Amino acid sequence: MSRSYSQAARKALSEKEQEKEREEEREEEREEERKKELYSKGCVAQCINFVVGKASKEVNVLDVEEKFSRNLATILARDNEYRLNKLKGDIRFYGNNEYVKYFKNFLSDKENNTKPMMISKICSKFYMVVKNDPNVPTKFLEHLKKVGSYMVSVRGILECARNSQYKSLFSNVQIIKVDPVIINKQPIYSWKNIIKRFIDEDKYNRFMDRCSKNPEVMERINKVYTVHTDNATREQQLLDGIDVIQCNTYLHAELGILALIINKKINSRVFIAVSKSCCYLCGLYLDFVIKQGYNIAIYGKHMKLYSRWIFPHVDNNDFNTRSLKFLLENLNRIIEKNLNNHIKSLPAGPDSPGNSPDPYNSDDDVYEYAKFNGLNNYTLIN
């Protein structure tokens, strides 16, 4: 009798454990479905409302350690060739603009004007002269500031380095290398599949008619729903299919740091220094994290929506579920608002406005760094 009872108890326990495993598997499937819905709605929202709101500064005054962190992030994330090529393209495109001509002459008159860090210094000084003039091309001004921010960041780091008060910033630096999180060929629902969840067929057709008359929206649709196949050819996917395949998606750096903070339950104040302001979805996730009691600060948000964005996974499943729900609710509001109103988007400002140049500091130390930092020469103007 005792043996039969023991066998029955073990069987019941085994069945209970199996059911628990099945429920965990079902929950994982539900989470994957919610993430697929999130990525799909993110694609639609980016197409119809790329800039959700005005860019903002979250922290107006940074302490010394936070400034140091932000300067370091700017330097570590620096891609000289990319930013310089952007500026070079602006110089060619706006070649007849009087301020661009003035800049070319300004650069030509300087020594060592092929050293990337010296170019950064020159851009910084020129930006301070023309930044408030409405006749300067916006893109040219934006890239001037970005290239100039490298020199400003180096200057800030050097100022800390020569001040004994901040010696600890250099003696106690801990580096934890985190591998990038990339999802290849992320499946998403089609454009029509998502939009038809909000409106009927007749309204969908009228909405598509409005979209077709908006070149910016159509350009974003073509970009988001076009993939590169294995043979490097571009393939436009059907907007009215069931499922489509999105290109590579990436976990943004600040979310990787946030996931680490959440998993380690770090409740003290943390300033996340990144080279760019946070995008809209990163900012939303950060808002949710702060509501859970975490003390997180960032420099700013640029409020743009990006479709190739990955939801960060943390160890707490309930946290994942609630944060996913929060993000989806906000994306739903954006889509509903734009389906019922005229499609519009705020002007897109820069993702990474860069550190503000300060022309009043001595540049002697920066000049020495620029001469010996080992960077390849770059010809900005021909």
VOPAGU-2260 file (C-alpha; in pm, 1 decimal, decimal comma):
REM VOPAGU-2260
SITE   aa  ch    i         X         Y         Z
SITE  MET   A    0       0,0       0,0       0,0
SITE  SER   A    1     280,5     231,7      94,1
SITE  ARG   A    2     471,4     141,4    -224,1
SITE  SER   A    3     165,9     208,5    -444,1
SITE  TYR   A    4     110,5     544,0    -275,0
SITE  SER   A    5     476,5     634,5    -325,3
SITE  GLN   A    6     461,6     540,9    -693,1
SITE  ALA   A    7     142,4     742,8    -740,5
SITE  ALA   A    8     298,6    1042,0    -565,3
SITE  ARG   A    9     607,8    1023,1    -786,2
SITE  LYS   A   10     390,4     997,7   -1095,6
SITE  ALA   A   11     180,3    1296,6    -988,8
SITE  LEU   A   12     496,9    1495,7    -916,7
SITE  SER   A   13     643,3    1399,8   -1252,5
SITE  GLU   A   14     325,6    1505,3   -1433,5
SITE  LYS   A   15     324,3    1833,8   -1241,7
SITE  GLU   A   16     685,8    1901,7   -1340,6
SITE  GLN   A   17     608,6    1815,8   -1702,6
SITE  GLU   A   18     310,6    2050,4   -1702,4
SITE  LYS   A   19     529,6    2323,1   -1552,7
SITE  GLU   A   20     784,1    2271,4   -1830,7
SITE  ARG   A   21     508,6    2283,2   -2093,5
SITE  GLU   A   22     372,9    2606,0   -1941,9
SITE  GLU   A   23     721,1    2758,6   -1947,9
SITE  GLU   A   24     752,4    2661,5   -2314,1
SITE  ARG   A   25     412,2    2814,9   -2389,7
SITE  GLU   A   26     514,0    3134,8   -2209,1
SITE  GLU   A   27     834,4    3150,2   -2414,0
SITE  GLU   A   28     625,8    3112,9   -2730,3
SITE  ARG   A   29     389,8    3389,8   -2614,8
SITE  GLU   A   30     685,5    3618,3   -2544,3
SITE  GLU   A   31     832,9    3550,2   -2887,5
SITE  GLU   A   32     495,1    3630,6   -3041,8
SITE  ARG   A   33     474,5    3957,3   -2847,8
SITE  LYS   A   34     825,9    4047,5   -2961,7
SITE  LYS   A   35     734,6    3972,3   -3321,9
SITE  GLU   A   36     432,2    4199,5   -3280,9
SITE  LEU   A   37     654,2    4468,3   -3124,8
SITE  TYR   A   38     908,3    4458,2   -3408,6
SITE  SER   A   39     629,7    4456,1   -3668,1
SITE  LYS   A   40     456,1    4757,8   -3516,7
SITE  GLY   A   41     790,9    4932,0   -3479,9
SITE  CYS   A   42     840,6    4900,6   -3856,0
SITE  VAL   A   43     497,0    5046,8   -3931,1
SITE  ALA   A   44     537,7    5325,7   -3676,3
SITE  GLN   A   45     876,9    5426,5   -3816,4
SITE  CYS   A   46     731,8    5453,5   -4166,3
SITE  ILE   A   47     438,4    5675,3   -4072,7
SITE  ASN   A   48     584,1    5872,0   -3779,2
SITE  PHE   A   49     965,0    5864,2   -3788,3
SITE  VAL   A   50    1009,7    6147,9   -3537,1
SITE  VAL   A   51     766,8    6105,0   -3246,2
SITE  GLY   A   52     848,7    6418,3   -3047,3
SITE  LYS   A   53    1100,0    6692,6   -2991,0
SITE  ALA   A   54    1452,9    6599,2   -2892,1
SITE  SER   A   55    1526,5    6668,7   -2528,0
SITE  LYS   A   56    1806,7    6685,9   -2275,4
SITE  GLU   A   57    1739,0    6465,1   -1975,6
SITE  VAL   A   58    2032,9    6590,2   -1768,7
SITE  ASN   A   59    2119,9    6957,1   -1804,7
SITE  VAL   A   60    2419,8    6958,2   -1570,5
SITE  LEU   A   61    2669,7    6670,2   -1567,7
SITE  ASP   A   62    2917,2    6619,3   -1286,4
SITE  VAL   A   63    3285,3    6559,8   -1361,9
SITE  GLU   A   64    3261,2    6180,4   -1374,2
SITE  GLU   A   65    2957,1    6193,6   -1602,3
SITE  LYS   A   66    3129,0    6439,3   -1837,5
SITE  PHE   A   67    3433,4    6213,5   -1843,7
SITE  SER   A   68    3214,9    5911,2   -1925,0
SITE  ARG   A   69    3037,2    6093,0   -2206,0
SITE  ASN   A   70    3363,7    6219,3   -2354,6
SITE  LEU   A   71    3509,3    5869,3   -2338,8
SITE  ALA   A   72    3200,0    5718,3   -2504,9
SITE  THR   A   73    3223,3    5973,0   -2787,1
SITE  ILE   A   74    3588,2    5886,3   -2852,5
SITE  LEU   A   75    3543,1    5508,0   -2827,7
SITE  ALA   A   76    3247,2    5512,9   -3067,2
SITE  ARG   A   77    3420,0    5746,6   -3309,5
SITE  ASP   A   78    3416,2    5646,7   -3675,2
SITE  ASN   A   79    3643,1    5903,2   -3839,3
SITE  GLU   A   80    3595,8    5793,0   -4197,0
SITE  TYR   A   81    3215,1    5782,5   -4173,2
SITE  ARG   A   82    3170,0    6130,0   -4022,3
SITE  LEU   A   83    3440,0    6286,5   -4236,9
SITE  ASN   A   84    3288,2    6132,6   -4549,1
SITE  LYS   A   85    2950,8    6279,2   -4452,1
SITE  LEU   A   86    3104,5    6623,8   -4412,7
SITE  LYS   A   87    3296,6    6583,7   -4737,6
SITE  GLY   A   88    2970,3    6500,5   -4915,2
SITE  ASP   A   89    2808,5    6812,3   -4769,1
SITE  ILE   A   90    3096,6    7027,8   -4893,3
SITE  ARG   A   91    3047,5    6893,7   -5244,6
SITE  PHE   A   92    2667,3    6915,8   -5240,0
SITE  TYR   A   93    2652,7    7267,6   -5093,3
SITE  GLY   A   94    2966,0    7384,1   -5272,3
SITE  ASN   A   95    2808,3    7710,7   -5389,8
SITE  ASN   A   96    2694,4    7817,1   -5043,4
SITE  GLU   A   97    2895,8    8115,4   -4920,2
SITE  TYR   A   98    2953,4    7960,7   -4576,9
SITE  VAL   A   99    3076,2    7634,0   -4725,2
SITE  LYS   A  100    3315,7    7828,9   -4946,1
SITE  TYR   A  101    3430,7    8021,9   -4639,6
SITE  PHE   A  102    3489,3    7695,1   -4452,0
SITE  LYS   A  103    3699,4    7554,5   -4736,8
SITE  ASN   A  104    3919,9    7863,4   -4729,3
SITE  PHE   A  105    3930,1    7852,0   -4348,4
SITE  LEU   A  106    4048,1    7488,8   -4357,2
SITE  SER   A  107    4298,3    7541,8   -4638,9
SITE  ASP   A  108    4476,3    7814,7   -4442,9
SITE  LYS   A  109    4546,4    7586,6   -4144,9
SITE  GLU   A  110    4852,5    7369,4   -4093,8
SITE  ASN   A  111    4814,9    6992,7   -4050,6
SITE  ASN   A  112    4470,1    7014,7   -4209,5
SITE  THR   A  113    4477,6    6648,8   -4312,1
SITE  LYS   A  114    4505,1    6521,4   -3953,7
SITE  PRO   A  115    4157,7    6400,1   -3846,4
SITE  MET   A  116    4186,9    6547,1   -3497,9
SITE  MET   A  117    4305,0    6880,3   -3636,9
SITE  ILE   A  118    4011,2    6876,1   -3879,0
SITE  SER   A  119    3791,0    6818,9   -3574,4
SITE  LYS   A  120    3946,5    7119,9   -3401,3
SITE  ILE   A  121    3891,3    7340,5   -3707,5
SITE  CYS   A  122    3529,8    7221,8   -3742,3
SITE  SER   A  123    3469,5    7299,4   -3376,5
SITE  LYS   A  124    3596,4    7656,4   -3410,1
SITE  PHE   A  125    3409,8    7718,9   -3735,4
SITE  TYR   A  126    3088,5    7579,9   -3587,8
SITE  MET   A  127    3105,8    7830,4   -3303,2
SITE  VAL   A  128    3124,6    8114,1   -3556,0
SITE  VAL   A  129    2831,8    8013,0   -3779,3
SITE  LYS   A  130    2602,4    7797,9   -3559,7
SITE  ASN   A  131    2330,1    8064,3   -3521,9
SITE  ASP   A  132    2320,1    8177,2   -3885,1
SITE  PRO   A  133    2003,8    8050,5   -4062,2
SITE  ASN   A  134    2176,2    8061,6   -4401,4
SITE  VAL   A  135    2412,9    7777,3   -4315,3
SITE  PRO   A  136    2287,5    7442,0   -4458,6
SITE  THR   A  137    2143,1    7234,7   -4173,7
SITE  LYS   A  138    2314,5    6908,1   -4267,1
SITE  PHE   A  139    2648,9    7081,8   -4311,4
SITE  LEU   A  140    2611,3    7244,9   -3969,2
SITE  GLU   A  141    2510,6    6913,8   -3810,7
SITE  HIS   A  142    2815,9    6731,1   -3944,0
SITE  LEU   A  143    3044,4    7021,0   -3852,0
SITE  LYS   A  144    2935,2    6981,6   -3491,1
SITE  LYS   A  145    2968,2    6603,2   -3495,0
SITE  VAL   A  146    3321,4    6610,5   -3633,9
SITE  GLY   A  147    3406,9    6894,3   -3394,7
SITE  SER   A  148    3281,3    6694,7   -3096,4
SITE  TYR   A  149    3578,4    6454,7   -3117,1
SITE  MET   A  150    3826,1    6729,9   -3035,6
SITE  VAL   A  151    3598,3    6861,1   -2760,9
SITE  SER   A  152    3584,4    6514,0   -2605,0
SITE  VAL   A  153    3962,8    6471,9   -2617,4
SITE  ARG   A  154    4001,7    6813,4   -2455,6
SITE  GLY   A  155    3764,9    6715,5   -2174,3
SITE  ILE   A  156    3951,1    6388,8   -2109,5
SITE  LEU   A  157    4288,4    6565,4   -2105,9
SITE  GLU   A  158    4159,8    6826,3   -1862,9
SITE  CYS   A  159    4063,5    6547,8   -1622,8
SITE  ALA   A  160    4394,4    6367,2   -1678,4
SITE  ARG   A  161    4606,1    6662,6   -1570,9
SITE  ASN   A  162    4398,1    6733,2   -1259,7
SITE  SER   A  163    4517,3    6527,0    -961,5
SITE  GLN   A  164    4171,9    6557,0    -805,4
SITE  TYR   A  165    4033,9    6320,1   -1070,7
SITE  LYS   A  166    4318,8    6071,1   -1068,9
SITE  SER   A  167    4080,0    5799,2    -951,6
SITE  LEU   A  168    3888,6    5823,3   -1279,7
SITE  PHE   A  169    4191,6    5678,8   -1457,0
SITE  SER   A  170    4324,8    5443,1   -1189,4
SITE  ASN   A  171    3994,0    5262,6   -1127,7
SITE  VAL   A  172    3852,1    5215,3   -1476,9
SITE  GLN   A  173    3686,0    4875,0   -1514,8
SITE  ILE   A  174    3617,4    4747,0   -1865,1
SITE  ILE   A  175    3359,8    4476,1   -1927,6
SITE  LYS   A  176    3340,7    4375,5   -2291,4
SITE  VAL   A  177    2990,4    4282,7   -2401,8
SITE  ASP   A  178    2939,1    4106,0   -2732,4
SITE  PRO   A  179    2691,1    4277,7   -2965,0
SITE  VAL   A  180    2345,2    4121,3   -2985,4
SITE  ILE   A  181    2234,0    4079,2   -3346,1
SITE  ILE   A  182    1934,0    3888,7   -3480,8
SITE  ASN   A  183    1964,4    3782,9   -3842,7
SITE  LYS   A  184    1649,2    3760,6   -4054,0
SITE  GLN   A  185    1404,9    3854,9   -3780,1
SITE  PRO   A  186    1050,0    3754,5   -3889,9
SITE  ILE   A  187     784,6    4025,4   -3874,5
SITE  TYR   A  188     425,2    4062,5   -3987,0
SITE  SER   A  189     363,7    4246,3   -4310,1
SITE  TRP   A  190     267,9    4613,1   -4335,6
SITE  LYS   A  191     -94,7    4533,5   -4421,3
SITE  ASN   A  192    -124,7    4265,6   -4152,2
SITE  ILE   A  193     -44,4    4520,8   -3881,0
SITE  ILE   A  194    -245,6    4812,8   -4015,6
SITE  LYS   A  195    -556,1    4595,3   -4071,3
SITE  ARG   A  196    -555,2    4527,9   -3695,4
SITE  PHE   A  197    -659,2    4892,2   -3651,0
SITE  ILE   A  198    -879,9    4973,0   -3953,1
SITE  ASP   A  199   -1098,6    4794,0   -4208,3
SITE  GLU   A  200   -1025,6    4735,3   -4577,5
SITE  ASP   A  201   -1194,8    5052,2   -4700,6
SITE  LYS   A  202   -1003,8    5275,2   -4457,5
SITE  TYR   A  203    -685,2    5086,6   -4538,9
SITE  ASN   A  204    -720,1    5168,8   -4908,5
SITE  ARG   A  205    -778,6    5536,3   -4831,8
SITE  PHE   A  206    -481,6    5536,5   -4596,5
SITE  MET   A  207    -257,4    5383,8   -4863,6
SITE  ASP   A  208    -372,8    5652,4   -5104,8
SITE  ARG   A  209    -256,4    5917,2   -4856,1
SITE  CYS   A  210      74,3    5737,4   -4809,8
SITE  SER   A  211     135,8    5724,1   -5184,3
SITE  LYS   A  212     117,4    6103,9   -5195,2
SITE  ASN   A  213     383,6    6142,8   -4926,2
SITE  PRO   A  214     732,2    6082,6   -5076,0
SITE  GLU   A  215     903,5    6066,1   -4734,6
SITE  VAL   A  216     666,6    5795,9   -4610,6
SITE  MET   A  217     703,0    5592,4   -4930,9
SITE  GLU   A  218    1081,2    5619,0   -4908,1
SITE  ARG   A  219    1075,3    5483,6   -4552,2
SITE  ILE   A  220     835,5    5203,1   -4649,9
SITE  ASN   A  221    1065,9    5097,0   -4932,8
SITE  LYS   A  222    1365,4    5107,0   -4700,4
SITE  VAL   A  223    1208,3    4914,5   -4412,4
SITE  TYR   A  224    1046,2    4645,0   -4626,0
SITE  THR   A  225    1342,7    4582,7   -4855,9
SITE  VAL   A  226    1592,5    4312,0   -4766,5
SITE  HIS   A  227    1934,8    4216,6   -4899,5
SITE  THR   A  228    1937,9    3853,3   -5009,0
SITE  ASP   A  229    2237,3    3621,0   -4987,2
SITE  ASN   A  230    2359,2    3719,4   -5332,0
SITE  ALA   A  231    2365,1    4086,8   -5224,6
SITE  THR   A  232    2062,0    4181,2   -5434,0
SITE  ARG   A  233    1782,4    4396,1   -5297,3
SITE  GLU   A  234    1440,6    4235,5   -5269,2
SITE  GLN   A  235    1124,6    4440,4   -5216,1
SITE  GLN   A  236     882,4    4238,6   -5004,4
SITE  LEU   A  237     508,3    4239,6   -5049,3
SITE  LEU   A  238     330,7    4484,4   -4821,8
SITE  ASP   A  239      12,3    4276,8   -4817,3
SITE  GLY   A  240     158,5    3933,5   -4740,7
SITE  ILE   A  241     133,7    3748,8   -4409,2
SITE  ASP   A  242     493,8    3738,4   -4290,2
SITE  VAL   A  243     804,0    3911,8   -4417,9
SITE  ILE   A  244    1166,7    3894,7   -4317,1
SITE  GLN   A  245    1341,0    4194,2   -4170,5
SITE  CYS   A  246    1712,5    4261,0   -4211,7
SITE  ASN   A  247    1956,3    4234,6   -3924,0
SITE  THR   A  248    1834,6    4389,4   -3598,7
SITE  TYR   A  249    2059,4    4516,9   -3323,2
SITE  LEU   A  250    2046,7    4568,7   -2947,9
SITE  HIS   A  251    2126,6    4933,8   -2879,5
SITE  ALA   A  252    2420,4    4986,6   -2644,2
SITE  GLU   A  253    2226,1    5162,1   -2367,9
SITE  LEU   A  254    1980,4    4871,2   -2347,8
SITE  GLY   A  255    2263,4    4623,4   -2300,5
SITE  ILE   A  256    2380,6    4832,3   -2005,0
SITE  LEU   A  257    2025,0    4860,9   -1870,8
SITE  ALA   A  258    1979,2    4482,6   -1884,2
SITE  LEU   A  259    2302,1    4441,0   -1685,3
SITE  ILE   A  260    2179,3    4691,9   -1423,3
SITE  ILE   A  261    1842,8    4514,8   -1391,3
SITE  ASN   A  262    1992,4    4164,9   -1369,0
SITE  LYS   A  263    2240,1    4274,7   -1101,9
SITE  LYS   A  264    1969,3    4477,8    -921,1
SITE  ILE   A  265    2183,7    4791,9    -905,5
SITE  ASN   A  266    1969,4    5050,9    -727,3
SITE  SER   A  267    2227,2    5330,6    -694,2
SITE  ARG   A  268    2230,9    5616,1    -945,5
SITE  VAL   A  269    2383,7    5520,4   -1280,0
SITE  PHE   A  270    2459,2    5760,6   -1564,0
SITE  ILE   A  271    2463,1    5578,6   -1898,2
SITE  ALA   A  272    2706,0    5756,6   -2129,1
SITE  VAL   A  273    2666,3    5679,1   -2498,6
SITE  SER   A  274    2787,5    5862,3   -2806,8
SITE  LYS   A  275    2433,3    5924,7   -2932,1
SITE  SER   A  276    2113,5    6041,1   -2772,1
SITE  CYS   A  277    1858,8    5765,3   -2705,3
SITE  CYS   A  278    1608,2    5672,7   -2973,9
SITE  TYR   A  279    1234,0    5671,3   -2901,1
SITE  LEU   A  280    1206,5    5301,8   -2810,8
SITE  CYS   A  281    1519,0    5309,7   -2591,5
SITE  GLY   A  282    1375,4    5615,3   -2417,0
SITE  LEU   A  283    1042,9    5437,3   -2363,4
SITE  TYR   A  284    1212,5    5132,4   -2215,7
SITE  LEU   A  285    1419,5    5358,3   -1991,9
SITE  ASP   A  286    1101,5    5533,1   -1872,0
SITE  PHE   A  287     958,5    5193,6   -1775,6
SITE  VAL   A  288    1277,8    5095,3   -1591,5
SITE  ILE   A  289    1274,7    5420,8   -1393,3
SITE  LYS   A  290     910,1    5358,8   -1297,2
SITE  GLN   A  291    1024,4    5029,7   -1141,8
SITE  GLY   A  292    1245,5    5221,3    -898,5
SITE  TYR   A  293    1580,7    5225,5   -1078,2
SITE  ASN   A  294    1781,7    5549,2   -1067,0
SITE  ILE   A  295    1905,2    5585,5   -1424,9
SITE  ALA   A  296    2015,7    5901,2   -1604,0
SITE  ILE   A  297    2099,8    5964,9   -1969,6
SITE  TYR   A  298    2206,8    6279,9   -2148,0
SITE  GLY   A  299    1920,7    6308,4   -2395,4
SITE  LYS   A  300    1662,5    6158,9   -2633,5
SITE  HIS   A  301    1631,9    6229,5   -3004,7
SITE  MET   A  302    1283,8    6070,0   -3029,9
SITE  LYS   A  303    1332,5    5890,2   -3362,8
SITE  LEU   A  304    1180,8    5547,4   -3425,9
SITE  TYR   A  305    1406,9    5274,5   -3561,5
SITE  SER   A  306    1273,1    4946,5   -3692,1
SITE  ARG   A  307    1595,4    4746,6   -3657,2
SITE  TRP   A  308    1571,3    4751,9   -3279,2
SITE  ILE   A  309    1593,4    4458,7   -3038,6
SITE  PHE   A  310    1401,4    4422,3   -2714,7
SITE  PRO   A  311    1645,6    4357,3   -2426,3
SITE  HIS   A  312    1598,3    4030,2   -2239,6
SITE  VAL   A  313    1641,5    4028,8   -1861,8
SITE  ASP   A  314    1631,1    3735,8   -1620,8
SITE  ASN   A  315    1299,8    3840,7   -1463,3
SITE  ASN   A  316    1022,0    3706,7   -1689,3
SITE  ASP   A  317     755,7    3923,5   -1527,1
SITE  PHE   A  318     968,7    4232,1   -1595,8
SITE  ASN   A  319     998,2    4126,4   -1960,7
SITE  THR   A  320     623,3    4073,7   -1992,4
SITE  ARG   A  321     527,1    4407,4   -1837,7
SITE  SER   A  322     788,3    4608,5   -2028,8
SITE  LEU   A  323     681,1    4448,3   -2357,6
SITE  LYS   A  324     321,2    4540,8   -2283,5
SITE  PHE   A  325     425,2    4900,1   -2203,5
SITE  LEU   A  326     613,1    4937,2   -2532,8
SITE  LEU   A  327     329,8    4785,3   -2736,4
SITE  GLU   A  328      70,9    5015,7   -2579,4
SITE  ASN   A  329     275,3    5320,1   -2678,4
SITE  LEU   A  330     333,4    5195,6   -3033,2
SITE  ASN   A  331     -39,4    5125,9   -3065,9
SITE  ARG   A  332    -114,9    5487,1   -2975,3
SITE  ILE   A  333     129,8    5617,1   -3235,7
SITE  ILE   A  334     -15,9    5399,0   -3511,0
SITE  GLU   A  335    -378,3    5475,4   -3421,3
SITE  LYS   A  336    -311,4    5849,4   -3412,1
SITE  ASN   A  337    -150,1    5850,0   -3755,2
SITE  LEU   A  338    -411,1    5625,8   -3914,5
SITE  ASN   A  339    -686,5    5865,0   -3810,7
SITE  ASN   A  340    -505,0    6190,1   -3892,2
SITE  HIS   A  341    -295,1    6328,6   -4170,7
SITE  ILE   A  342      44,8    6164,3   -4181,7
SITE  LYS   A  343     308,5    6398,7   -4053,9
SITE  SER   A  344     640,0    6386,3   -3877,8
SITE  LEU   A  345     847,4    6640,2   -3694,2
SITE  PRO   A  346    1171,2    6751,0   -3861,9
SITE  ALA   A  347    1448,8    6505,3   -3793,3
SITE  GLY   A  348    1733,8    6647,2   -3590,9
SITE  PRO   A  349    2070,8    6477,6   -3541,4
SITE  ASP   A  350    2091,3    6147,2   -3349,4
SITE  SER   A  351    2420,6    6246,2   -3194,0
SITE  PRO   A  352    2443,0    6622,6   -3162,1
SITE  GLY   A  353    2786,4    6588,9   -3007,7
SITE  ASN   A  354    2950,1    6779,2   -2726,4
SITE  SER   A  355    2921,2    7155,3   -2750,3
SITE  PRO   A  356    3247,9    7314,1   -2861,2
SITE  ASP   A  357    3410,3    7554,7   -2617,1
SITE  PRO   A  358    3644,7    7795,3   -2796,2
SITE  TYR   A  359    3787,3    7951,0   -2481,4
SITE  ASN   A  360    4006,4    7663,3   -2364,5
SITE  SER   A  361    4369,6    7625,2   -2461,1
SITE  ASP   A  362    4425,7    7392,8   -2756,8
SITE  ASP   A  363    4796,8    7328,3   -2698,9
SITE  ASP   A  364    4745,0    6984,1   -2545,3
SITE  VAL   A  365    4491,7    6888,5   -2812,9
SITE  TYR   A  366    4738,0    6995,7   -3080,4
SITE  GLU   A  367    5003,3    6764,2   -2936,6
SITE  TYR   A  368    4752,8    6477,9   -2924,7
SITE  ALA   A  369    4651,0    6545,5   -3284,2
SITE  LYS   A  370    5010,8    6526,2   -3406,3
SITE  PHE   A  371    5095,4    6195,7   -3242,2
SITE  ASN   A  372    4772,2    5998,9   -3212,2
SITE  GLY   A  373    4857,6    5774,3   -3506,5
SITE  LEU   A  374    4546,5    5845,2   -3713,7
SITE  ASN   A  375    4574,6    5830,4   -4090,2
SITE  ASN   A  376    4563,5    6155,3   -4282,4
SITE  TYR   A  377    4234,6    6253,2   -4444,5
SITE  THR   A  378    4181,0    6495,3   -4732,4
SITE  LEU   A  379    3854,3    6673,8   -4663,7
SITE  ILE   A  380    3874,4    6918,7   -4954,4
SITE  ASN   A  381    4040,4    6860,5   -5289,3
